[in-house]
Amino acid sequence: MLTPPPVPSTVSDPPGMGRWQRTAWAAFLGHLVLALYMVEGVRLNADEGWYLYAAGRVAEGLKLHQDLLFYQPPVMPYVYGGMLDFGPGMLLGARWISMFFMVLAVGLLGLTALRLAGLRAAALVIALVGLHPMVVGTGVWAKPYALSLLLVSGGLFVWSGSQRPARVMAGALLLGLSAGVRLSLLPVPLVAIWAARRRGWAALGAVMGLLLAYRPVLGVPLPMLWEQLVTVHLPEASGGWALAGDRLALLARLGFLLGGFLTVAVLSRLGRGSSRGPVERLCLGATLITGLLHLVPGVLHVEHAVVLIPFIGVLAGLWSKRIPDKPWAWANVIGWAGLGCLAALHFVSVDREHSTLEQASEIGQLIRAEVPADRTLLTLQTTLAVESGLRVPQGFEMGRFGWSLGSLDRDRVVWAMGGDVGAVALAEGDFADDPILRMALERAAVQVGRTQSVARFGQFGEPLLLGLPMAPSAVHPETAP
């Protein structure tokens, strides 16, 4: 029996989808190239030292907040401490891990947008997030941003599928874990419970995630936790008007830096609306509540908003469906996104004369070669402690933050100078508000043996004074040939 010839399929990709697919892949490739450059090109951030110092010490069995100062939640030190050895190369290794987390997060955000709104949304999200210098320049640091991006993006990706109980619980669990990376994300698992269609499963996952996140600090006295996690971040009671002015200026800067996202939000109002699903409700609630919470701490930087980027990015992808399909609309999106990226370059410090990452590694290796492992390094520059593998005296773990926020006082510094000091590293800005203490520390550096100066060191390019042991022949002349 003759069979009729097959009828050609009339189903094909919508017009222009191949173009958006190529755009998505090109944006992701551009993100990867930018990340590979930034991972070693971005200037060393002093905070990287105390994050990694905590990671190295918890890997040895110490307890955060109780055995050493730490002003952030516990998840990042335990993740990085479990993946890296404390000592030479830890800074660079941590940056490569951060880069991997960030690239994976951008990929998950693109897939989330693809599931929810199609190829055009995926291309838009990858371009807006993955090519933004502030996101990439911050994400490669050995700081919590990349890990928080990954956990939040993972939670959103899981939720972008069908709202089956296992998915709802797993997504909420990841969001609960993210609250153990950045304290400002603490409302997110609660918002997830509100946004979910299966709130019981969401509550179970959120509670499991929070318990996993904060399990390492269970048993630490509550006043000690409150002091290190909350009190140190609160603004002083005085100066209310100045504080309000700072907040307004910060919001203005963020509005310009995130111009592409905001343009999508504005233009989407011109299109026809649609009912909001769990992911959109979650992103809206988390952006609003966590954004307001970000205005509370006394010291704010634009980089702190990076943890909100997954929520804002997914919203941009969802709302892109409502933008009029007109050249002028997309020209506005591209133009404002480009201006935001150009403005973000001001907040990304790239090494131009010398690599501050290599410099910290070289100085750390110098200290390690000359100082016995059982001696301490008297310094607030904890990046040098990380790269040399030496311990700092108790109370010095948070670097300059320990001094400026009051946990490290003059008595403890004087006590540390009388300890088993193997070397001293004193930057120009260390203890700058206490000239007498600085003089004592400079004298301590001389007493170690010999001094060595570095003209421009670290994040701020400031002079660094090193106090190192004398040469072995001078220390033990009787053993010289």
Rosetta blueprint (number, residue, H / E / L):
1 M L
2 L L
3 T L
4 P L
5 P L
6 P L
7 V L
8 P L
9 S L
10 T L
11 V L
12 S L
13 D L
14 P L
15 P L
16 G L
17 M H
18 G H
19 R H
20 W H
21 Q H
22 R H
23 T H
24 A H
25 W H
26 A H
27 A H
28 F H
29 L H
30 G H
31 H H
32 L H
33 V H
34 L H
35 A H
36 L H
37 Y H
38 M H
39 V H
40 E H
41 G H
42 V E
43 R L
44 L L
45 N L
46 A L
47 D H
48 E H
49 G H
50 W H
51 Y H
52 L H
53 Y H
54 A H
55 A H
56 G H
57 R H
58 V H
59 A H
60 E L
61 G L
62 L L
63 K L
64 L E
65 H L
66 Q L
67 D L
68 L E
69 L L
70 F L
71 Y L
72 Q L
73 P L
74 P L
75 V H
76 M H
77 P H
78 Y H
79 V H
80 Y H
81 G H
82 G L
83 M L
84 L L
85 D L
86 F L
87 G L
88 P L
89 G L
90 M H
91 L H
92 L H
93 G H
94 A H
95 R H
96 W H
97 I H
98 S H
99 M H
100 F H
101 F H
102 M H
103 V H
104 L H
105 A H
106 V H
107 G H
108 L H
109 L H
110 G H
111 L H
112 T H
113 A H
114 L H
115 R H
116 L H
117 A H
118 G L
119 L H
120 R H
121 A H
122 A H
123 A H
124 L H
125 V H
126 I H
127 A H
128 L H
129 V H
130 G H
131 L L
132 H L
133 P H
134 M H
135 V H
136 V H
137 G H
138 T H
139 G H
140 V L
141 W L
142 A L
143 K L
144 P L
145 Y H
146 A H
147 L H
148 S H
149 L H
150 L H
151 L H
152 V H
153 S H
154 G H
155 G H
156 L H
157 F H
158 V H
159 W H
160 S L
161 G L
162 S L
163 Q L
164 R L
165 P H
166 A H
167 R H
168 V H
169 M H
170 A H
171 G H
172 A H
173 L H
174 L H
175 L H
176 G H
177 L H
178 S H
179 A L
180 G L
181 V L
182 R L
183 L H
184 S H
185 L H
186 L L
187 P H
188 V H
189 P H
190 L H
191 V H
192 A H
193 I H
194 W H
195 A H
196 A L
197 R L
198 R L
199 R H
200 G H
201 W H
202 A H
203 A H
204 L H
205 G H
206 A H
207 V H
208 M H
209 G H
210 L H
211 L H
212 L H
213 A H
214 Y H
215 R H
216 P H
217 V H
218 L L
219 G L
220 V L
221 P L
222 L H
223 P H
224 M H
225 L H
226 W H
227 E H
228 Q H
229 L H
230 V L
231 T H
232 V H
233 H H
234 L L
235 P L
236 E L
237 A L
238 S L
239 G L
240 G H
241 W H
242 A H
243 L H
244 A H
245 G H
246 D H
247 R H
248 L H
249 A H
250 L H
251 L H
252 A H
253 R H
254 L H
255 G H
256 F H
257 L H
258 L L
259 G H
260 G H
261 F H
262 L H
263 T H
264 V H
265 A H
266 V H
267 L H
268 S H
269 R L
270 L L
271 G L
272 R L
273 G L
274 S L
275 S L
276 R L
277 G L
278 P H
279 V H
280 E H
281 R H
282 L H
283 C H
284 L H
285 G H
286 A H
287 T H
288 L H
289 I H
290 T H
291 G H
292 L H
293 L H
294 H L
295 L L
296 V L
297 P L
298 G L
299 V L
300 L L
301 H L
302 V H
303 E H
304 H H
305 A H
306 V H
307 V H
308 L H
309 I H
310 P H
311 F H
312 I H
313 G H
314 V H
315 L H
316 A H
317 G H
318 L H
319 W H
320 S H
321 K H
322 R H
323 I L
324 P L
325 D L
326 K L
327 P H
328 W H
329 A H
330 W H
331 A H
332 N H
333 V H
334 I H
335 G H
336 W H
337 A H
338 G H
339 L H
340 G H
341 C H
342 L H
343 A H
344 A H
345 L H
346 H H
347 F H
348 V L
349 S L
350 V E
351 D L
352 R L
353 E L
354 H L
355 S L
356 T H
357 L H
358 E H
359 Q H
360 A H
361 S H
362 E H
363 I H
364 G H
365 Q H
366 L H
367 I H
368 R H
369 A H
370 E H
371 V L
372 P L
373 A L
374 D L
375 R L
376 T E
377 L E
378 L E
379 T E
380 L L
381 Q L
382 T H
383 T H
384 L H
385 A H
386 V H
387 E H
388 S H
389 G L
390 L L
391 R E
392 V L
393 P L
394 Q L
395 G L
396 F L
397 E L
398 M L
399 G L
400 R H
401 F H
402 G H
403 W H
404 S H
405 L L
406 G L
407 S L
408 L L
409 D L
410 R H
411 D H
412 R H
413 V H
414 V H
415 W H
416 A H
417 M H
418 G L
419 G L
420 D L
421 V E
422 G E
423 A E
424 V E
425 A E
426 L E
427 A E
428 E L
429 G L
430 D L
431 F L
432 A L
433 D L
434 D L
435 P H
436 I H
437 L H
438 R H
439 M H
440 A H
441 L H
442 E H
443 R H
444 A H
445 A H
446 V H
447 Q H
448 V H
449 G E
450 R E
451 T E
452 Q E
453 S E
454 V E
455 A E
456 R E
457 F E
458 G L
459 Q L
460 F L
461 G L
462 E E
463 P E
464 L E
465 L E
466 L E
467 G E
468 L E
469 P E
470 M L
471 A L
472 P H
473 S H
474 A H
475 V H
476 H L
477 P H
478 E H
479 T H
480 A L
481 P L
